[in-house]
Amino acid sequence: QGQLDESGGGLVQAGSSLRLSCAASGRNISDYNMAWYRQAPGKEREIVASISWSGANINYATYSVKHRFTIIRDNAKNTLYLQMKSLEHEDTAMYYCNSAYHNARYYFNWGTGTQVTVSS
């Protein structure tokens, strides 16, 4: 099982931008469709965006995220990114990356996540 290390979160004001990074080890992300997830306080973890192994297919969970976030993968660096702009208070959450859910499993161990806090 591979390992994931998320970084790049922080405390920012509404309207700001952040770029999250997810460095993988132990497995190559190039073998998997990958995704970003987030979990807000008191809520279940939800998918934010996903990207196919080649990068050709990208999906965003909501209209709002689609027009503000960009998921990017660099297979050569074994790293996944989430570029976020025009952050809103509702984006406040712990952000995680992992493979897309497939065959009833994820293919990496969950990392500790990176906290994004947006002040309104």
N, C-alpha and C positions, 0 to 999 in steps of 0.2 A: 504494500500500500504506500503510495507516495505521500509526501509531506507538502504543506502549503504555508507560506508566510506572507500575510497581508500587511501592507503599510500605506502610509500617505494620508490617513485621516487627520482630523483636527477639529478645533472649535473655530467656526467662521461665521461671518454675518450673512444674512440672507442676500442673495444676489452674487455671492462669491463663487469661485471655482476651486476645484480640487482634482488631483489625479491620484487615484488609488493604484497600487501595484500589488501583484500576487506572484511571488517567486516560488516555483515548484522545484522539488527535488525528489529523487528516488523513482520517478516516472516521468516520461516525456509527455507534455501536454499536447504535443502534435498527434498523439494517438487518440485524442478525445475531443468531443464537443465540450466546450467549457462554459461556465456561467458565473455571474455575480449574483449573490443573494444578500438580503439584509433582514435584520430582525430589530424591530422597534420595541421599546419597553412595553411589556404586557401583551405583545403580539407574537404570532408564530413567524418563523422564518419564511420569507417569500423570495421568489426569483425576481431579479431586476432585469437582467439581460443575458442572452446566450449567444454563442458564436460557434459555428461549425469548425471542425478540425482544420479545414483549409482557409477559413475566414470568409468563405463565399456566402454563407447564410448567417444572417444576424437577426435576432428577434428581441424586442423590448416588451416588457410586461404591460406598460401602460402608454397612453398617448403622451402624457406629461413627460415620462422618462425618455421616450423616443426622441423628443425634440430638445432634450437638455443633456442627455448622457450619450457617450460613445464608448462601446466596448471594442477593445483592440487586443490582438494577440501577437506576440513575437515568439514564434516557435524556436527560433535560433537561440533566444535568450531564455527559453522555457519560462516565460513570464506572460501574465495576463494583466491588462490594464482596464481601468474604468475612468474615463475623462468625464468629469461632471461640471456643468456650468449652471448659472442662474439657480443656485441652490435655494431650496425652500425649507422652512421649518419642518415640514412634513418629511423631509429626507433624513431627518435625524434618526440614526440607527447604528447598530454594529453591522459592518459590511464584511462578508465572507466570499471567498471564491471556492469553486470545486468543479468537478466535471458536471455535465448535465446528468440528470437522473436517468439511468438506463438499465434495463434488466433488473429493476428493483434494487439498485444500489448506486452509490457514488464511488468513484474510483480513487479518491484521495482521502486521507484522514483530514478531518476539519481542522483548520488552523484556529488561532485565537481571535482572528478578526481584527479589524481596524475601526475605531469609533469615529463617526462623523456626527458632529453636533452643530446645528445651524441655529443661530440666534435670530429671532425675528425683530 
